[in-house]
Amino acid sequence: MKKKILITGSTQGIGKALATAFVKEGYDVIVHGSSSMKKAESVREEIGAWKAVTADLSKIEEIRSLRQKTGDVDALILNASVQYKEPWDHISEETFDMQVTVNLKSTLLLIQDYAPAMKEQGWGRIVTVGSVNQYRNHPELPMYAATKCAVMSLVKNIAKQVASYGVTVNNIAPGAIATPRNAAIYEDDEKRKAVENSIPMGRFGQPEDCVGAVLLLCSDAGAYITGSDLVMDGGLRL
Ligand SMILES: NC(=O)c1ccc[n+]([C@@H]2O[C@H](COP(=O)([O-])OP(=O)(O)OC[C@H]3O[C@@H](n4cnc5c(N)ncnc54)[C@H](OP(=O)(O)O)[C@@H]3O)[C@@H](O)[C@H]2O)c1
C-alpha cells in the first residue's frame, strides 16, 4: 500500500520541493497551506499530489482540526513556519506569540495528534524543519532561532519516548535557501553576494538541496536514525 505523507507549508519553497520529491517516490502526498485553498489545490495539481488542505497554524482550533482533514499519515513533515526579523529589544508580544504558536506549539500539538497511529502500526516518520539559526547568531532573528532550538529539544525528547514503537523523530537544519521567503535578498545582487560571501560553498542553497536528507530520514534506510539533526547549509554554521 502507498505510504501517506503530510508536509506542512508545502505550497512553496522547501515544502513544495519536498512534496514534489515524495510524489516521485510514490507517496500519497498531502499538500498543506495556511489559508488559500486555491493556492494549495493548484500546487497539488501541478505536482500530481494526492490531496490539498489548509489550516492556519497560528490558530489552535485550525491546528486541532488538521488531522480530521487528512486522516492518519505514515510520515509527517513539519515544515511551515513564520519568521519576523527584529532585534531582541524590539520583539513584540504579538510576534513572539506568532512565532511560538506556528513554529513550536503547532509542532507539539501535531505530533501529539499524528504519533498515536504511527505507534499503533509500529512504523512512522516525523521530521521537523529547523534552521542553521539553531547554531548561528543572527542579529534580527533571536526569537525565530529560539523557537527552532526549542523544537530540536522536543525532537530529542519525543524521539526517545517513541523509539521502541518504530517511530523516528528527526530535524533538518537548512542554511540560506533561495525560497520566496528570501526573494528580496537573493534577487538583489548586492545583498545576495553579501550572504554568499559568508557561505563556504559560495552559493545560496536551492529548495532541492533539502530533499535528500528528508528522503533518507523517511526511508527504511533511515530506520536507525532518530533524535538527530541533519544540517544542509553549505558550511554556513562552521
Ligand atoms: N528559506 C530559508 O533560507 C530557510 C532557512 C532555514 C530554515 N528554513 C525553514 O524551512 C521551512 C520552509 O521555509 P521556506 O523558506 O520554504 O518558507 P516560505 O517560502 O516562507 O513558505 C512557508 C510555507 O509555510 C506556510 N505557512 C506560513 N505561515 C503559515 C501559517 N500561519 N499556518 C500554516 N502554514 C503557514 C506557507 O503557506 P501559504 O503559502 O499557504 O501561506 C508556505 O507554504 C521553514 O520552517 C523555515 O523556517 C528556511
The ligand as a Gaussian input file, in Angstrom:
#p B3LYP/6-31G(d) Opt

LIG

0 1
 N       14.460000      29.693000       3.234000
 C       15.484000      29.585000       4.066000
 O       16.563000      30.154000       3.846000
 C       15.350000      28.751000       5.309000
 C       16.496000      28.566000       6.094000
 C       16.426000      27.792000       7.232000
 C       15.234000      27.231000       7.584000
 N       14.127000      27.418000       6.837000
 C       12.887000      26.786000       7.282000
 O       12.395000      25.976000       6.233000
 C       10.971000      25.955000       6.276000
 C       10.418000      26.388000       4.943000
 O       10.951000      27.657000       4.633000
 P       10.671000      28.390000       3.235000
 O       11.718000      29.404000       3.058000
 O       10.408000      27.379000       2.191000
 O        9.305000      29.150000       3.616000
 P        8.319000      30.057000       2.763000
 O        8.761000      30.185000       1.342000
 O        8.092000      31.277000       3.570000
 O        6.971000      29.163000       2.789000
 C        6.324000      28.994000       4.010000
 C        5.260000      27.923000       3.908000
 O        4.646000      27.844000       5.209000
 C        3.263000      28.121000       5.114000
 N        2.822000      28.943000       6.232000
 C        3.217000      30.194000       6.556000
 N        2.524000      30.644000       7.621000
 C        1.666000      29.663000       7.974000
 C        0.657000      29.536000       8.954000
 N        0.370000      30.512000       9.820000
 N       -0.046000      28.379000       9.011000
 C        0.192000      27.400000       8.138000
 N        1.132000      27.441000       7.175000
 C        1.855000      28.574000       7.088000
 C        3.067000      28.864000       3.798000
 O        1.749000      28.595000       3.333000
 P        0.929000      29.666000       2.403000
 O        1.796000      29.927000       1.228000
 O       -0.304000      28.923000       2.055000
 O        0.705000      30.856000       3.259000
 C        4.170000      28.255000       2.908000
 O        3.702000      27.081000       2.300000
 C       10.576000      26.864000       7.436000
 O       10.388000      26.102000       8.597000
 C       11.789000      27.758000       7.602000
 O       11.880000      28.260000       8.915000
 C       14.153000      28.179000       5.703000

